[in-house]
């Protein structure tokens, strides 16, 4: 079972690089924000899988704090961009 979860974690990690490409390329600011948020969510899932694979409970605490931080940063960035306008960088 651990080999299966390790393979799933690797697949999710590789998929995060595809989303990271979308965050870097864009073309719009919304695409970049969404790409970064998806990469953070995939990282969170990988941390939770590693928690289960290694049977170390303190990783779950790290995952909860990371999820909270990810949520706060996403909301703050969205509010900032809403107030400033979604200006596109050429």
Backbone as a printed PyTorch tensor [residue, N CA C, xyz], in Angstrom:
tensor([[[  0.8190,  -1.1920,   0.0000],
         [  0.0000,   0.0000,   0.0000],
         [  0.8640,   1.2580,   0.0000]],

        [[  2.0010,   1.2010,   0.7100],
         [  2.8830,   2.3580,   0.7470],
         [  3.4750,   2.6660,  -0.6240]],

        [[  3.7520,   1.6280,  -1.4120],
         [  4.2850,   1.8500,  -2.7520],
         [  3.2540,   2.5560,  -3.6290]],

        [[  1.9970,   2.1780,  -3.4770],
         [  0.9230,   2.8140,  -4.2430],
         [  0.7960,   4.2860,  -3.8630]],

        [[  0.8050,   4.5800,  -2.5660],
         [  0.6950,   5.9620,  -2.1220],
         [  1.9100,   6.7860,  -2.5210]],

        [[  3.0890,   6.1600,  -2.5280],
         [  4.2850,   6.8540,  -2.9950],
         [  4.1750,   7.1880,  -4.4700]],

        [[  3.6660,   6.2650,  -5.2580],
         [  3.4760,   6.5260,  -6.6870],
         [  2.4590,   7.6410,  -6.9080]],

        [[  1.3890,   7.6380,  -6.1430],
         [  0.3860,   8.6970,  -6.2550],
         [  0.9950,  10.0420,  -5.8860]],

        [[  1.8120,  10.0830,  -4.8280],
         [  2.4640,  11.3250,  -4.4210],
         [  3.3970,  11.8360,  -5.5080]],

        [[  4.1070,  10.9460,  -6.1690],
         [  4.9920,  11.3510,  -7.2660],
         [  4.1990,  11.8840,  -8.4550]],

        [[  3.0980,  11.2400,  -8.7770],
         [  2.2590,  11.7010,  -9.8810],
         [  1.6850,  13.0820,  -9.5820]],

        [[  1.2220,  13.2820,  -8.3590],
         [  0.6890,  14.5930,  -7.9750],
         [  1.8000,  15.6400,  -8.0020]],

        [[  2.9880,  15.2760,  -7.5790],
         [  4.1240,  16.2010,  -7.6250],
         [  4.4820,  16.5980,  -9.0440]],

        [[  4.4760,  15.6330,  -9.9520],
         [  4.7460,  15.9520, -11.3570],
         [  3.6430,  16.8190, -11.9470]],

        [[  2.4130,  16.5510, -11.5660],
         [  1.2940,  17.3510, -12.0340],
         [  1.3980,  18.7890, -11.5210]],

        [[  1.9850,  18.9740, -10.3450],
         [  2.1640,  20.3150,  -9.8020],
         [  3.0990,  21.1410, -10.6780]],

        [[  4.0670,  20.4960, -11.3070],
         [  4.9620,  21.2320, -12.1970],
         [  4.2400,  21.7390, -13.4390]],

        [[  3.2440,  21.0090, -13.9020],
         [  2.4290,  21.4860, -15.0170],
         [  1.6520,  22.7260, -14.5910]],

        [[  1.1110,  22.7090, -13.3990],
         [  0.3890,  23.8770, -12.8810],
         [  1.3450,  25.0380, -12.6230]],

        [[  2.5760,  24.7350, -12.2180],
         [  3.5700,  25.7780, -12.0170],
         [  3.9240,  26.4530, -13.3390]],

        [[  3.9390,  25.6860, -14.4050],
         [  4.1440,  26.2650, -15.7450],
         [  3.0060,  27.2280, -16.0660]],

        [[  1.7720,  26.8460, -15.7690],
         [  0.6290,  27.7240, -16.0170],
         [  0.7360,  28.9920, -15.1800]],

        [[  1.2400,  28.8690, -13.9600],
         [  1.4010,  30.0440, -13.0990],
         [  2.4860,  30.9720, -13.6390]],

        [[  3.5120,  30.4260, -14.2500],
         [  4.5970,  31.2560, -14.7750],
         [  4.2260,  31.9150, -16.0980]],

        [[  3.5180,  31.1880, -16.9580],
         [  3.2290,  31.6840, -18.2990],
         [  1.9950,  32.5780, -18.3190]],

        [[  0.9860,  32.2400, -17.5760],
         [ -0.2300,  33.0760, -17.5550],
         [ -1.2580,  32.5610, -18.5310]],

        [[ -1.8300,  33.2950, -19.3950],
         [ -1.5410,  34.6480, -19.8660],
         [ -2.1770,  35.7450, -19.0210]],

        [[ -3.1400,  35.4310, -18.1780],
         [ -3.7850,  36.4740, -17.3780],
         [ -3.3730,  36.3380, -15.9160]],

        [[ -3.6460,  37.3820, -15.1690],
         [ -3.3360,  37.3720, -13.7430],
         [ -4.1600,  36.3180, -13.0180]],

        [[ -5.4020,  36.1370, -13.4430],
         [ -6.2500,  35.1260, -12.8180],
         [ -5.6560,  33.7370, -12.9920]],

        [[ -5.0910,  33.4560, -14.1700],
         [ -4.4480,  32.1640, -14.4060],
         [ -3.2560,  31.9750, -13.4800]],

        [[ -2.5060,  33.0320, -13.2680],
         [ -1.3340,  32.9310, -12.3970],
         [ -1.7360,  32.6700, -10.9470]],

        [[ -2.7330,  33.4010, -10.4640],
         [ -3.1960,  33.2060,  -9.0870],
         [ -3.7460,  31.7940,  -8.9080]],

        [[ -4.5420,  31.3500,  -9.8550],
         [ -5.1100,  30.0070,  -9.7830],
         [ -4.0250,  28.9410,  -9.8530]],

        [[ -3.0210,  29.1450, -10.7120],
         [ -1.9290,  28.1810, -10.8190],
         [ -1.1460,  28.0490,  -9.5270]],

        [[ -0.8510,  29.1660,  -8.8880],
         [ -0.1190,  29.1270,  -7.6200],
         [ -0.9610,  28.4570,  -6.5370]],

        [[ -2.2580,  28.7440,  -6.5200],
         [ -3.1460,  28.1280,  -5.5360],
         [ -3.2240,  26.6140,  -5.7430]],

        [[ -3.2890,  26.1730,  -6.9750],
         [ -3.3420,  24.7310,  -7.2470],
         [ -2.0340,  24.0530,  -6.8460]],

        [[ -0.9130,  24.7020,  -7.1120],
         [  0.3760,  24.1270,  -6.7070],
         [  0.4370,  23.9840,  -5.1890]],

        [[ -0.0510,  24.9840,  -4.4720],
         [ -0.0820,  24.8980,  -3.0070],
         [ -0.9790,  23.7850,  -2.5110]],

        [[ -2.1300,  23.6180,  -3.1670],
         [ -3.0490,  22.5540,  -2.7670],
         [ -2.4530,  21.1760,  -3.0420]],

        [[ -1.7990,  21.0260,  -4.1750],
         [ -1.1610,  19.7430,  -4.4910],
         [ -0.0220,  19.4430,  -3.5190]],

        [[  0.7050,  20.4670,  -3.1270],
         [  1.7630,  20.2840,  -2.1360],
         [  1.1740,  19.8340,  -0.8060]],

        [[  0.0470,  20.4090,  -0.4470],
         [ -0.6370,  20.0130,   0.7810],
         [ -1.0430,  18.5440,   0.7380]],

        [[ -1.5700,  18.0950,  -0.3850],
         [ -1.9700,  16.6880,  -0.5310],
         [ -0.7550,  15.7700,  -0.4280]],

        [[  0.3610,  16.1780,  -1.0290],
         [  1.5750,  15.3540,  -0.9570],
         [  2.0720,  15.2710,   0.4880]],

        [[  2.0170,  16.3690,   1.2220],
         [  2.4370,  16.3430,   2.6330],
         [  1.5480,  15.3990,   3.4350]],

        [[  0.2540,  15.4080,   3.1600],
         [ -0.6590,  14.5030,   3.8740],
         [ -0.3730,  13.0450,   3.4980]],

        [[ -0.0870,  12.7790,   2.2370],
         [  0.2730,  11.4110,   1.8330],
         [  1.5680,  10.9620,   2.5060]],

        [[  2.5470,  11.8540,   2.5840],
         [  3.7990,  11.5130,   3.2610],
         [  3.5480,  11.2480,   4.7440]],

        [[  2.6230,  12.0020,   5.3340],
         [  2.2500,  11.7610,   6.7300],
         [  1.7360,  10.3410,   6.9200]],

        [[  0.8810,   9.9060,   6.0030],
         [  0.3280,   8.5570,   6.1170],
         [  1.3900,   7.4940,   5.8250]],

        [[  2.2260,   7.7420,   4.8210],
         [  3.2420,   6.7500,   4.4450],
         [  4.2470,   6.5420,   5.5800]],

        [[  4.7350,   7.6350,   6.1660],
         [  5.7600,   7.5370,   7.2060],
         [  5.1820,   7.3280,   8.6060]],

        [[  3.8740,   7.4440,   8.7470],
         [  3.1840,   7.2840,  10.0340],
         [  3.7350,   8.2380,  11.0870]],

        [[  3.9890,   9.4750,  10.6650],
         [  4.4670,  10.5240,  11.5650],
         [  3.3770,  11.5730,  11.6940]],

        [[  2.8230,  11.7290,  12.8720],
         [  1.6840,  12.6130,  13.0670],
         [  2.0330,  14.0940,  13.0230]],

        [[  3.2740,  14.4490,  13.3000],
         [  3.6090,  15.8710,  13.3240],
         [  3.5530,  16.4930,  11.9250]],

        [[  3.6650,  15.6870,  10.8710],
         [  3.4990,  16.2200,   9.5150],
         [  2.0690,  16.7070,   9.2930]],

        [[  1.1170,  16.1040,   9.9540],
         [ -0.2720,  16.5300,   9.8350],
         [ -0.4610,  17.9230,  10.4230]],

        [[  0.2370,  18.2180,  11.5050],
         [  0.2000,  19.5680,  12.0670],
         [  0.7710,  20.5790,  11.0780]],

        [[  1.8490,  20.2190,  10.4300],
         [  2.4430,  21.0830,   9.4130],
         [  1.4620,  21.2980,   8.2700]],

        [[  0.7570,  20.2500,   7.8640],
         [ -0.2050,  20.3600,   6.7710],
         [ -1.3620,  21.2790,   7.1380]],

        [[ -1.8270,  21.2220,   8.3660],
         [ -2.9260,  22.0890,   8.7890],
         [ -2.4840,  23.5500,   8.7830]],

        [[ -1.3010,  23.8320,   9.2910],
         [ -0.7930,  25.2060,   9.2810],
         [ -0.5740,  25.6850,   7.8510]],

        [[ -0.0580,  24.8180,   7.0010],
         [  0.1720,  25.1750,   5.5980],
         [ -1.1480,  25.4510,   4.8860]],

        [[ -2.1780,  24.6900,   5.1730],
         [ -3.4930,  24.9200,   4.5590],
         [ -4.0640,  26.2590,   4.9960]],

        [[ -3.9210,  26.5780,   6.2600],
         [ -4.4000,  27.8630,   6.7580],
         [ -3.6370,  29.0130,   6.1130]],

        [[ -2.3320,  28.8800,   6.0390],
         [ -1.5160,  29.9140,   5.4070],
         [ -1.8620,  30.0720,   3.9300]],

        [[ -2.0580,  28.9760,   3.2360],
         [ -2.4310,  29.0090,   1.8220],
         [ -3.7580,  29.7300,   1.6200]],

        [[ -4.7160,  29.4540,   2.4820],
         [ -6.0210,  30.1050,   2.3880],
         [ -5.9090,  31.6070,   2.6230]],

        [[ -5.1910,  32.0000,   3.6590],
         [ -5.0610,  33.4180,   3.9940],
         [ -4.3350,  34.1710,   2.8770]],

        [[ -3.2790,  33.6150,   2.3420],
         [ -2.5320,  34.2700,   1.2680],
         [ -3.3880,  34.4000,   0.0140]],

        [[ -4.1530,  33.3810,  -0.3200],
         [ -5.0120,  33.4440,  -1.4990],
         [ -6.0960,  34.5060,  -1.3500]],

        [[ -6.7210,  34.5720,  -0.1920],
         [ -7.7530,  35.5860,   0.0340],
         [ -7.1430,  36.9880,   0.0250]],

        [[ -6.0010,  37.1550,   0.6690],
         [ -5.3590,  38.4690,   0.6980],
         [ -4.9410,  38.9150,  -0.6960]],

        [[ -4.3770,  38.0240,  -1.4750],
         [ -3.9700,  38.3640,  -2.8290],
         [ -5.1670,  38.6860,  -3.7080]],

        [[ -6.2360,  37.9450,  -3.5630],
         [ -7.4420,  38.2070,  -4.3470],
         [ -8.0580,  39.5560,  -3.9840]],

        [[ -8.0870,  39.8710,  -2.7050],
         [ -8.6260,  41.1760,  -2.2910],
         [ -7.7430,  42.3150,  -2.7750]],

        [[ -6.4400,  42.1330,  -2.7170],
         [ -5.5280,  43.1640,  -3.2090],
         [ -5.7240,  43.3890,  -4.7070]],

        [[ -5.7810,  42.3190,  -5.4640],
         [ -5.9500,  42.4610,  -6.9080],
         [ -7.3240,  43.0110,  -7.2620]],

        [[ -8.3260,  42.7140,  -6.4570],
         [ -9.6500,  43.2710,  -6.7020],
         [ -9.6470,  44.7810,  -6.4480]],

        [[ -8.9350,  45.2220,  -5.4190],
         [ -8.8850,  46.6520,  -5.1030],
         [ -8.0380,  47.4240,  -6.1140]],

        [[ -6.9340,  46.8370,  -6.5420],
         [ -6.0370,  47.5060,  -7.4780],
         [ -6.4450,  47.3360,  -8.9300]],

        [[ -7.3140,  46.3750,  -9.1910],
         [ -7.6670,  46.0650, -10.5740],
         [ -6.7770,  44.9680, -11.1230]],

        [[ -7.3020,  44.2120, -12.0330],
         [ -6.5700,  43.0840, -12.6170],
         [ -5.7560,  43.5750, -13.7940]],

        [[ -4.6920,  44.3180, -13.5200],
         [ -3.8490,  44.8830, -14.5810],
         [ -2.9640,  43.7780, -15.1510]],

        [[ -2.9170,  43.7400, -16.4590],
         [ -2.1000,  42.7290, -17.1220],
         [ -0.7170,  43.2890, -17.3990]],

        [[  0.2890,  42.4870, -17.1880],
         [  1.6640,  42.8680, -17.4690],
         [  2.0080,  42.3530, -18.8620]],

        [[  2.4600,  43.2270, -19.7440],
         [  2.7590,  42.7500, -21.1210],
         [  3.9490,  41.8530, -21.1840]]])
